[in-house]
Amino acid sequence: QNHLRNALAHDEFELNYQLQINSETKKIVGVEALLRWDSAELGKISPGVFIPMAEELGIIVNIDRWVLTQACKQRKTWQQQGFDCGRISVNISARHFKYDLLESISHSLSESLLDTSLLEIEVTEGCFIENIQHASSVLNQLKSLGIKNAIDDFGTGFSALSYLTQLPFDTLKIDGSFITKLMDDQQQRQIVMTIIAMAKGL
């Protein structure tokens, strides 16, 4: 916990970028920013370990702000270099979503001079399960700015289906647990095909 508290100040965080590929055209349609921590004392720490800890310690919002700004600046740099990689997608914690997300995004876009249409915000069900009215207001404001909204880890929550009709999502990201054995498990394959058909219908 002590090392994590000081990780930002010690410049130990970095972003990796994962390409999003259209499976039909084989073209790059987006890039997802993935946070990584390489501690000077502890070495590389899994996001599955340090992100929940950062949320527990209450420092996740500051980390989120750093990720947003760095990702927007990187996307702007690629744009200036002529590299068209679509939107850059950034994961947002539930705590940040409920706090001052709009202000943070405005600051990051101002710092980077990135066009709003090149940014996508990813949230999980935890961001809106307690207060759907607040979630709807925030997501609609983002959408009005030209920012895309994505729901991450779809299929793991209890009420994900009902939220799809109430909240303005542009992208539905199927949870990894459904696709790990996609080629070998007929049931999983059928579930994924059904989710895709439903998403297209919506």
Secondary structure by P-SEA (a helix, b strand, c coil): ccccccccccccbbbbbbbbbccccccccbbbbbbbbbccccccccccccaaaaaaacaaaaaaaaaaaaaaaaaaaaaaacccccbbbbbbcaaaaaccaaaaaaaaaaaaccccccbbbbbccccccccaaaaaaaaaaaaaacbbbbbccccccccaaaaaaccccccccccccccccccccaaaaaaaaaaaaaaaac
